[in-house]
Amino acid sequence: MKIAVFGVRTLLSKMPKLSILAFSFLIASSACTTVVKPRAVDDPVSEWAARQSQLNQISNWKLNGRLAITDNAEVWHLTVNWQQQDQNYKIHLSGPFGAGAVLLKGDDLGVIIKTSDNTTFATDAEQMLYEQTGVKIPIQSLFYWIRGLPSSKLTVSSQSIDEYGRLKKLSQNDWIIRFKRYKKNNDIYLPSKVFLKQGSLDIRFVIEEWSTSS
């Protein structure tokens, strides 16, 4: 501690007065900045069961985020706007798609994909998106994963939860999903950083803004 104080004093002695004031303000601001974390729960397993019930009730949302997708030597950086109302969704992807945008409008029966060149209907959103753009995104599974839930349509190979009763890591259908960060939205913590990997395909989804309703 004495070495640290001596170092700061030596540095301050060589600073002009204005710089000293700025430096002091920076130190004070840093000291007051704290990261608020949820309290660890006594029974994470029971908390996880309760969370699943809450998360499944979230059927309407809007989110804005960014996707970084790497597949072998190919890399895409996309912005995402996702609106969900029960089974109906509208996903707007902006990025290197010719004019720069792709719109997916669909439900559990199928999806309409609009690009700068055409409009196509398909029953498989992931396959059609890949055929139209060359980008692979597991749309149907992300419906669950972005809420911090396992997909109800896929077998869970393995999963782990953290000390707060939240999903930490998940394996489904050869996908490995890591929930790197959560952010509080209303009364529940939702994922804000989700990493997905399947073979050579690596997807990093950063959710910058959540807006939810039941």
N, C-alpha and C positions, 0 to 999 in steps of 0.2 A: 504493500500500500504506500509506504514512504517513497519508494522509487517512482510510483505513478504520480504522486503529488509533486515530487521534485521536477518530473518531466513537464507537467503542466505549468508549474511556476516558471520554469526556464523558457518555455514557449511563450507565455504571456509577457515576460520581460522584454521580448524581442518584437512584440506587436505594437503597432500604433493604437491609440486609445479607441478609435472607432472600431478597429478590428477586434479589440479586446471585448467591447460591448457585444458585438455580433457573436463572438465565440462563446461568451458567457450565456447568451440567450439560447444558443444551440444546445449547450450542455444542459441547461435548465429544462428546455423543451424535451430533450431526450430522456431526462430523468423522470418526467411526468407522463411519458408515453408508456402505456401498458397494454398488453394483449389480453383481452377478456376471453376466457375459455369456460365452457360449461363445467359444472362440477361432476366429477366421476360418480357413478351410481353404485349402490351396494350390490345390485344384482343385474349385470349387463344383459344376461339372457332374457330375463323378464322384461327389461326395458326394451330390448330388441323386438320382442313379441308385440308390445304395445305400440312401438314405432311403426311396425309393418301395418297395423290396423289404421293408424293415422295417415300414413303415406298412401295407402290404397284409396283413401277417401279424397285425395287430391286428384281431381279429374279435369280441372280447368286451370290453365296457367298461360303465362306469357314469359318468355325468357329471351335474353340477348347474350350472345357469347361468341367465342372464337374457336375454330377447329384448326389444329395442325395435324396433317395426315402425311405419313411417310410409308411408301410401299417400295421396297428395294431402293432404286435410285431416284424415284419420283417423289416430289414433295408438293403439297398443296396447302395454302393458308386461306381459310374461309371465314367469313363472318356469318353468324347464324341468328335468325329471328324465328322463334318457334311459338306458335299459338295453338293451344289444345283446348277443345271443348268436348268433353266426354270422349267419344270415339273419333270425332272429327278433328283433323289437324291441318295446319297450314305452316309449312316450313320454307322459309326464304333463305337461300344460300347465295352469298355474294363472293365472287372470287374469279379465278382464271377460266371462265367459261365463255369465251368469245366476247359477247356484249357484257358479260360480268355477272349474270344472275340466273338462278334456277329456282323455280317455284314448284313445290309439291303440295297438292291439295288432295287429301284422302281420308279414308275411314277404314274399318276392318274388312271392307269388301274389295277395295282397290284404291288406286291413286292416279291422279292426273298430274303429269310432269310437263311443265312449260319451260322451254328454253328460248333463246333468241331465234332459233331456227324452226321449231315446231312444237306441237302439243300432242302428247301421247298418253293413252290410258293403259294401265297395267295392273295386274293383281299382286305383283311382287315389286314393292317400291325399291328395294335394295338392288335387285337385278336390273331394273329399268334405269335407275340412276347411274349405275355402272356402265350400261350400254350407251347412255346418252352423253356421259361426261368423262368416263374412265375413273371415277372416284368411287371407292367402296366405303359405305357408311351403313352400319346395321340399324336402320331406322326403327324397325319393329321392336328390337330389343332395347334400344335407347329410350323408348317410351317408359320402360321400367327403370333402367339403370340410372338415368339422370335424376330420378327421385330417390336413389339409394336403395332400390329394391331389386331382388332377383327377378328375371323374367318368368312369368307364370307359364310360358309356352315352351321353356327349355328346362332340361334336367340340371339340377345343381350338382356339379362334381365336388365342389368344396366351397366353403365360405368361412370368413372369420369376422368377428365384430370387435370394436374397440372398447375401452373402459367406460364409454358413455352409452353403450348399447346401440352403436351405429355400425352399419356395414363398412368394413375396412378393406376386405379383399374378397373377390368372387371369381369362380371359374364355372363357365357354362358354354357348352357347345364349342370347345376348344378356344374360347375367348377367356383371357385373363383380364379382369377389371379391378383396378385399384382406385379407391376413393381417397384422394390425396388431401382434400380439404373440404370442410363444411362451413356454411355461413347461415346465420339465423335469419329466418324469414317468418314474420309474425311470431308464432309460438313454437316453431319447429325448425330444426337444423336441416338444411338441404345441401346436397353436394354443390360445390363451386369449382371443383377441379377433379375431373375424372379421366384416368388414363386407361386405354384399352389396347390389348395386343392379341393378335391371332397370326401366328406364323411370322411372315415378313411385314405384315401390316401393323402399323403403330398409329394410334389416334389419341390425341390429347385435346380434351374438351375443357375449356375454361368458361364457366358461366359467370357473366359479370352482373347480371340483373335477373332476379326472380320476381314474379308477381303471381300469386296463387289465390284460388278460391275453391271451395268444395264443390 
